[in-house]
Amino acid sequence: MTPPLPYRDLNSCLRERFGTRVQKITLDAGLTCPNRDGRLGTGGCLYCNPRGSGTGAWARGDSIFRQLEEGAARLGRRYGAERFIAYFQSFSNTYADLATLRRLYDEALAFPGVVGLSIGTRPDCLGEEVLDLLAGYAREKLVWLELGLQSAHDDTLRRLNRGHDVACFTAAVHRAADRGLEVVAHVILGLPGEGPREMAATAAYLAGLPLMGVKIHLLYVVRGSGLAKLYETGQYQCLSPEEYASRVVDFVELLPSRLVVHRLTGDPHRKELLAPDWCLDKARVLERLREEFARRQTCQGAKSVSRKQ
């Protein structure tokens, strides 16, 4: 029998909720970002690739239905999955007029087997009408609002060229949670200028918010990004695999046990990755994390404030 994981993982959470395996299908809706279209800037965030972490499917002419069709077939073969979450990932997926967003979300929810939406976006792209639209869907379907924070330090956000501050993220989480939306925070470990203390402070900040989940990423360097220029000139050094394992476990220990850990590392595109090479072996990364949890004999929430109260 496989021993339980030392954190509240996404797969187990979905099985509890739906009674079966549920997989996310990544979608590219052809949207953009205020940090790229000129409203805030044109260069994007320091670490972002030209496709906004997306697949480029929309640019190739693939509709939302077509992307779901291909994703469902692939995940059905690999995992036997018959239920899916439509994950609008690329760029900022609430950054469009309301009619466009409704059309995209409706198309995804109409696909057979889709049980909900996961909407990746920025905290400064959440107008009242958009939140009301999502809240309406949430009355009948699962809706996750995935908000990029990356760090709870304004100095770091300025270095990343994020274009918003921590207060903006705080307000967005509360506005969404007040409507009953389930919010997932995205954070990155290994950011320029941050050490263990700063990363731990971000975890402690998240612990105090009305979130349902956290997604943890490694900062990796992709070609064509602003971060690539820093890396190539020796101004940025990636975390080692041992350092990353240690930082992740530090982070998860501070998270309340109620939060679902959606992800513990990222999935870089192999052809775009500049560094570090070790992050391409995801199985080994996760193995190192399990080893670090076991070495410390620790788990999620072991050092959270809520546990001590």
N, C-alpha and C positions, 0 to 999 in steps of 0.2 A: 504493500500500500504506500502510495506517495505521501510523504509528510506534508503537512500544511505549510503554505508559504508564510514568511514572517511579515507579511503586509497584506492589506486588503486589495486583492488584484481584480482587474476588470473582468476577466473571463468568469470568475466565480460569481461576481456581482450580477452579471448578465444571466447566468444560469439560474441564480436564485430568483431573478425577476421574471424570466420568461420560460423557465423550465426546459430550455434547450440551448444549443450552441448558437450564439449570435455573433456575426462578424461585421466589421465596418468596411464599407466600400468607399474608397477615396474618390472624390469628385473634383473636377475642375470646371467651374461655371463661367469662366471667361471674364471675371470681374477684376478690379484693380485695387489700388490702395491709395489713401491720401498722401502717403509718403513717397508716392511714385508719380501721381498724375499732376503734381504741382500745387495741390491745396496746402500741403505742409512742406513738401520737398519733391525731388525727382530721383534721388539716388537709392531710396529704400533704406532699410536698417543695415547696420554695419555687416551683419552676418548673412544677409538674405541673398539667395541666388536669383538670377533674372526671372525665374518662373514662379517666384513666391512660394517655394516649397511644393509646387504642384507638379503635375505630370505633363503638362502641355497638351492634354487631350482636346481641350476646347479649340485651341489653335489648329489642331489637325482636323477639325471638323466633326468631332465626336459629340453628339448631343448628350444630355444628362441621361436619357433613357438608354442610349447605346453604352455609355460608361457603366451604368448599373447592370446592364445585360452581360457585358464582358466580365465585370467584377463578380457577379453572382455565379457565373459559370466556373470561373477560376477558383473561387473560395468553396464552391460546392464540391468540386473535384478534390481539393486539398483537404478540407476539413469536414465535408459532409454537411455543411451549413445550409439551412433553408430559410433562416431569418437574418435580416440585415439592417444595419443602420447606415443611412446615407450621410456620408461625411463630406461636407463642403469645406475643403481644406485650402485650396490655392488662394492666396491673397486674402482680402477682407470681404467676407461673404454676407455682410449686412450693408455694404457700401454700394448701394444702387437705389433707384427709385422703388417705391413700395410695390408697384405693379410688376416690375421685373422680378423682385424677390419672391412675391407670391407665386408667380408663374414657375419659377425654378423649384421652389419648395413643394408646390403641388405636384409637379411632374415627378419629383423623387418619391413622394409619399404614395403616388398612384402605382408605383412599380410593385409587382407581386413579391411578397415576402419582406418588404421594408416595414419595420416596426417603429421607426423613429428617425429623427434628424439630429445630426451633430453639426453645429455651425461654428466654424472657426472665424474669428474676427478680432478687431481691436476695440479697446474700451472707449475710444473716442468716435466710434462709428455706430452708436446705439441711440438713435432718436426714439422718442416716445412711441411713434407709430410702429416702428420696427419691433420694439419690445412688446407692444400690444399684439402684433401679428403673431409673434412667436408664442406668447402666452395663450393665444387662441388655439394654436396647434397642440400645445402642451396639455390642454384639457382632455385630449383624446389619445395623444401619442407621446412617446418618449421624445423629449427635446433637451439636448445638451447645448449650452452656450459655451464654447471654448474660447476663453479670452487670453490673449497674450499679455503677460506681465514681464517675464524674463528675470527681473530683479526688483526688489523692494527698496532700491536706493536710487534717488533721483540723479546723483552724479553718474552712476552707471548708465542710466537710461539716456542721459545726454551724450555720453561717449558712444552709445549704440545708435544714436540718431533716431530714437524711437518716436519723438514728436509728441509724447504725452508724459505726464508725471505719475507718481504713485497715487496721488490724491484722485486723479481721473479714474484709475483702476478701482480704487476703493468705492467711489461713488457708483461706478458701473455695476459692480458686483451687488451692491445693496439695491439698486434700482431693479436689477433683474430678479434677485431673490425675492423682493417684495411682490413680484408678479408670479411667484411660484416656479420660476425657471431654475433648472439645475445647472450651476456654473462650474466649469472645469478651468482651473488656472494653469497656464503654461509657464514654466520657468526653465532657465538655462544655467547649468553649472559650468564654471571655468571661464566666466566672463572677464575681460580685461579689467585689471585693477581690483578684482575681488579675490579674497582668500577664504579660509574656512569660517572666519567670524562673520563676514558679510553674507555668505551663503546660509549660514545658520539663522541669521537675522531675517532673511527672506522666508525661511520655513516658519519661524515664529510669527511673522506677520500673517502668513496665510492661515495659520492655525486659529487666528482670531476673526476670520471672515466667514460668512455664511456660504461656504463652498460645499459641493458634493464630491469634487475630485481634483486631482493634481496630475499634471503630465510633466515629467522631468526629462530634459534633453541634455545631452553633452554638447558643448560648443565645439563644433568641427568647422574646418575652413573649406569653403567651396570656391572654386575658380571663378574669377570675375567679381567677387564681393570686395567690399572695402576691407574686410578682415584679411583677405588674401594679401593685400598690399602690406598690411602690418606684419603678417607672418613672414612674408618674403624678405622684408627688411630687418627682421630680427626683433621687431617691437612687440610681438606676441608669441608666447610659447604655449603649446597645447598641454593639457593635463596628461600625465602618464596613466596607463590603465589602473595601476595601484592607487594613484591619487583619486581617480574618478570613483572607484569602488568605495574608498573611504568617505568621500564627500557625499555620495548618494546615501550611504547608511547613516551618516551624521544627519542628513536632511530628513530621511524617513523616520528616524527616531523622534524627531520633533513634531511630526504630523499627528494630529488626533486620529485615533483608530477608526473613527466614523468615516474618514475620507477614503475614497476609492483611488488607488494609485493606477492611473490609466497607462502609464509608460515609465520605464526607468532609463531609457536611452533612446537615441534617434535612429533613423534609417536613411543615411545619406545615399545619394545617387553615386554609384561607383565611379562613373566617368567624370563626375563633377568634383569629387573629393580631392582636396590637396593634402590635407592632414587632419587628424592622425590616422595612419593606416589601420591601427589596431581596432578602430571602431567598426570596421566592416565585418568583423567576426562577431556578430551579435550574440550567438550562442555562448561564446567564450566570455563576453562581457557580462552576460546574465549569470554565468557560472561563477565568475569572480565575485559578483554581488552576493550570491548565495553563500559563498565561502566566507565573505567578510561578515555577513549576518551571523553565521555559525561560529566564527572565531570569537566574536564579541558576545555570543549568546544573547542577542538582542532582537528587537522587533519594532514594527511601527508603533509609535506612541510611547515608547519606553521612557522618553525624556520630555514628553509634551506637558505643557502647563496644565491642560485639562486632566491629565492622569494624576497630577500631584494634588489637585484640589479636592 
